[in-house]
Amino acid sequence: MSEYTKARTKLFLKNYGLDIARAIQGTGLYFAGVVGQKCGESGYGTSRLAVEYNNFGGLIYGAGLAGAIGKTSKGWAIFKTPYDCFMVYVRQLQSPTKDYIKSGVFKSNSPEEQIKNIIKGGYCANTTPEAYLRLCQGAVNASREICGLGKIDDLQASLAILKSTTNTL
Amino acid sequence: MNKKYIYTLVALSIASGLGGYWIYNRIRIAKLNAKVSTLNEAEEAIKNIDTSDIPPEAREPVEPSLPMPTDQPAQLDDSKYIDDNSTDEYYSK
């Protein structure tokens, strides 16, 4: 991993790391894997789509796309916040109408295996899982080094449910 | 003869050193991968990231290095989706 990759990933984590952690909380997605992928898809958060439209993954607008508040002249989805965009990505992977569950995304034992299974599930047809992973491995490694975060558990969600249950008693 | 012996010894030392480092690194990464963190830990870890040493050139815009997804979420059925963590009304259908 180059110092340059590490520096860029660090900046990305500082700006969007918490939004990603919140979006993947309790899902079984690896923090380092999602960061690696989103860094690669958004030029470490510096692409025009990311900066101006909070679109961190080349997402195209479609009617009924939750979180999207409109589209650009070229049809890209515009999101109100980065968190909204990350949530769409998470829900896409969780969707029962897609093949990601079947391809083993949520049974993966490492961020690398998870990324390869995302590609096997049909995320990007123009590449192979290995080639795709090679392109984001640097940011995955950098994220793991900088933050040392694994999966994010759903303790907060459990606490919120517990709190609301207690309030209603 | 002696020289050959020394070379072999040096080569073996280097190889075992590298091998040891490789094994240490594999174990360290495996531990990190197996880790489950809380949102509070994530918040703390991210808050503590120091970006003051980042050179200006690393702040310049760059092109995305990954191909854009060909599988788009545009057709997802969102009608049953509710997210309590939502930041706005778009998730509160």
HADDOCK unambig.tbl for C-alpha pairs under 7 A between the chains (distance, minus, plus):
assign (segid A and resid 4 and name CA) (segid B and resid 58 and name CA) 6.26 0.50 0.50
assign (segid A and resid 7 and name CA) (segid B and resid 54 and name CA) 5.71 0.50 0.50
assign (segid A and resid 7 and name CA) (segid B and resid 58 and name CA) 6.36 0.50 0.50
assign (segid A and resid 8 and name CA) (segid B and resid 58 and name CA) 5.68 0.50 0.50
assign (segid A and resid 8 and name CA) (segid B and resid 59 and name CA) 6.98 0.50 0.50
assign (segid A and resid 10 and name CA) (segid B and resid 51 and name CA) 6.90 0.50 0.50
assign (segid A and resid 11 and name CA) (segid B and resid 51 and name CA) 6.38 0.50 0.50
assign (segid A and resid 13 and name CA) (segid B and resid 46 and name CA) 6.74 0.50 0.50
assign (segid A and resid 14 and name CA) (segid B and resid 46 and name CA) 5.84 0.50 0.50
assign (segid A and resid 14 and name CA) (segid B and resid 49 and name CA) 6.47 0.50 0.50
assign (segid A and resid 17 and name CA) (segid B and resid 46 and name CA) 6.62 0.50 0.50
assign (segid A and resid 18 and name CA) (segid B and resid 42 and name CA) 6.86 0.50 0.50
assign (segid A and resid 18 and name CA) (segid B and resid 43 and name CA) 6.22 0.50 0.50
assign (segid A and resid 18 and name CA) (segid B and resid 46 and name CA) 6.90 0.50 0.50
assign (segid A and resid 21 and name CA) (segid B and resid 39 and name CA) 6.72 0.50 0.50
assign (segid A and resid 21 and name CA) (segid B and resid 42 and name CA) 6.80 0.50 0.50
assign (segid A and resid 40 and name CA) (segid B and resid 64 and name CA) 5.37 0.50 0.50
assign (segid A and resid 40 and name CA) (segid B and resid 65 and name CA) 5.01 0.50 0.50
assign (segid A and resid 40 and name CA) (segid B and resid 66 and name CA) 5.00 0.50 0.50
assign (segid A and resid 41 and name CA) (segid B and resid 64 and name CA) 5.03 0.50 0.50
assign (segid A and resid 41 and name CA) (segid B and resid 65 and name CA) 6.41 0.50 0.50
assign (segid A and resid 41 and name CA) (segid B and resid 66 and name CA) 5.18 0.50 0.50
assign (segid A and resid 41 and name CA) (segid B and resid 68 and name CA) 6.62 0.50 0.50
assign (segid A and resid 42 and name CA) (segid B and resid 64 and name CA) 5.08 0.50 0.50
assign (segid A and resid 43 and name CA) (segid B and resid 62 and name CA) 5.15 0.50 0.50
assign (segid A and resid 43 and name CA) (segid B and resid 63 and name CA) 5.01 0.50 0.50
assign (segid A and resid 43 and name CA) (segid B and resid 64 and name CA) 3.90 0.50 0.50
assign (segid A and resid 43 and name CA) (segid B and resid 65 and name CA) 6.48 0.50 0.50
assign (segid A and resid 46 and name CA) (segid B and resid 61 and name CA) 4.78 0.50 0.50
assign (segid A and resid 46 and name CA) (segid B and resid 62 and name CA) 6.23 0.50 0.50
assign (segid A and resid 47 and name CA) (segid B and resid 61 and name CA) 6.35 0.50 0.50
assign (segid A and resid 47 and name CA) (segid B and resid 62 and name CA) 6.55 0.50 0.50
assign (segid A and resid 47 and name CA) (segid B and resid 63 and name CA) 6.26 0.50 0.50
assign (segid A and resid 47 and name CA) (segid B and resid 64 and name CA) 6.85 0.50 0.50
assign (segid A and resid 57 and name CA) (segid B and resid 68 and name CA) 6.60 0.50 0.50
assign (segid A and resid 58 and name CA) (segid B and resid 68 and name CA) 5.55 0.50 0.50
assign (segid A and resid 58 and name CA) (segid B and resid 69 and name CA) 6.85 0.50 0.50
assign (segid A and resid 59 and name CA) (segid B and resid 72 and name CA) 6.46 0.50 0.50
assign (segid A and resid 60 and name CA) (segid B and resid 72 and name CA) 6.70 0.50 0.50
assign (segid A and resid 60 and name CA) (segid B and resid 74 and name CA) 6.62 0.50 0.50
assign (segid A and resid 61 and name CA) (segid B and resid 74 and name CA) 6.02 0.50 0.50
assign (segid A and resid 62 and name CA) (segid B and resid 74 and name CA) 4.40 0.50 0.50
assign (segid A and resid 62 and name CA) (segid B and resid 75 and name CA) 6.65 0.50 0.50
assign (segid A and resid 64 and name CA) (segid B and resid 78 and name CA) 6.75 0.50 0.50
assign (segid A and resid 65 and name CA) (segid B and resid 74 and name CA) 5.60 0.50 0.50
assign (segid A and resid 65 and name CA) (segid B and resid 76 and name CA) 6.94 0.50 0.50
assign (segid A and resid 65 and name CA) (segid B and resid 78 and name CA) 6.93 0.50 0.50
assign (segid A and resid 66 and name CA) (segid B and resid 78 and name CA) 6.27 0.50 0.50
assign (segid A and resid 66 and name CA) (segid B and resid 90 and name CA) 6.02 0.50 0.50
assign (segid A and resid 66 and name CA) (segid B and resid 91 and name CA) 6.22 0.50 0.50
assign (segid A and resid 67 and name CA) (segid B and resid 90 and name CA) 5.31 0.50 0.50
assign (segid A and resid 67 and name CA) (segid B and resid 91 and name CA) 6.37 0.50 0.50
assign (segid A and resid 92 and name CA) (segid B and resid 73 and name CA) 5.63 0.50 0.50
assign (segid A and resid 110 and name CA) (segid B and resid 33 and name CA) 5.59 0.50 0.50
assign (segid A and resid 122 and name CA) (segid B and resid 71 and name CA) 6.42 0.50 0.50
assign (segid A and resid 123 and name CA) (segid B and resid 69 and name CA) 5.60 0.50 0.50
assign (segid A and resid 123 and name CA) (segid B and resid 70 and name CA) 6.16 0.50 0.50
assign (segid A and resid 123 and name CA) (segid B and resid 71 and name CA) 4.98 0.50 0.50
assign (segid A and resid 124 and name CA) (segid B and resid 69 and name CA) 4.65 0.50 0.50
assign (segid A and resid 124 and name CA) (segid B and resid 70 and name CA) 4.86 0.50 0.50
assign (segid A and resid 124 and name CA) (segid B and resid 71 and name CA) 6.21 0.50 0.50
assign (segid A and resid 125 and name CA) (segid B and resid 70 and name CA) 6.03 0.50 0.50
assign (segid A and resid 135 and name CA) (segid B and resid 65 and name CA) 6.71 0.50 0.50
assign (segid A and resid 135 and name CA) (segid B and resid 66 and name CA) 6.41 0.50 0.50
assign (segid A and resid 147 and name CA) (segid B and resid 45 and name CA) 5.71 0.50 0.50
assign (segid A and resid 147 and name CA) (segid B and resid 46 and name CA) 6.85 0.50 0.50
assign (segid A and resid 148 and name CA) (segid B and resid 32 and name CA) 6.28 0.50 0.50
assign (segid A and resid 149 and name CA) (segid B and resid 32 and name CA) 6.99 0.50 0.50
assign (segid A and resid 149 and name CA) (segid B and resid 35 and name CA) 6.90 0.50 0.50
assign (segid A and resid 149 and name CA) (segid B and resid 37 and name CA) 5.95 0.50 0.50
assign (segid A and resid 149 and name CA) (segid B and resid 42 and name CA) 6.77 0.50 0.50
assign (segid A and resid 150 and name CA) (segid B and resid 32 and name CA) 6.08 0.50 0.50
assign (segid A and resid 150 and name CA) (segid B and resid 33 and name CA) 5.50 0.50 0.50
assign (segid A and resid 150 and name CA) (segid B and resid 34 and name CA) 6.56 0.50 0.50
assign (segid A and resid 150 and name CA) (segid B and resid 35 and name CA) 4.68 0.50 0.50
assign (segid A and resid 150 and name CA) (segid B and resid 36 and name CA) 5.04 0.50 0.50
assign (segid A and resid 150 and name CA) (segid B and resid 37 and name CA) 5.86 0.50 0.50
assign (segid A and resid 151 and name CA) (segid B and resid 35 and name CA) 6.58 0.50 0.50
assign (segid A and resid 151 and name CA) (segid B and resid 36 and name CA) 4.78 0.50 0.50
assign (segid A and resid 151 and name CA) (segid B and resid 37 and name CA) 6.03 0.50 0.50
assign (segid A and resid 152 and name CA) (segid B and resid 36 and name CA) 5.63 0.50 0.50
assign (segid A and resid 152 and name CA) (segid B and resid 37 and name CA) 4.83 0.50 0.50
assign (segid A and resid 152 and name CA) (segid B and resid 38 and name CA) 5.47 0.50 0.50
assign (segid A and resid 152 and name CA) (segid B and resid 39 and name CA) 6.28 0.50 0.50
assign (segid A and resid 153 and name CA) (segid B and resid 36 and name CA) 6.03 0.50 0.50
assign (segid A and resid 153 and name CA) (segid B and resid 37 and name CA) 5.97 0.50 0.50
assign (segid A and resid 153 and name CA) (segid B and resid 38 and name CA) 5.40 0.50 0.50
assign (segid A and resid 155 and name CA) (segid B and resid 38 and name CA) 6.68 0.50 0.50
assign (segid A and resid 156 and name CA) (segid B and resid 39 and name CA) 6.97 0.50 0.50
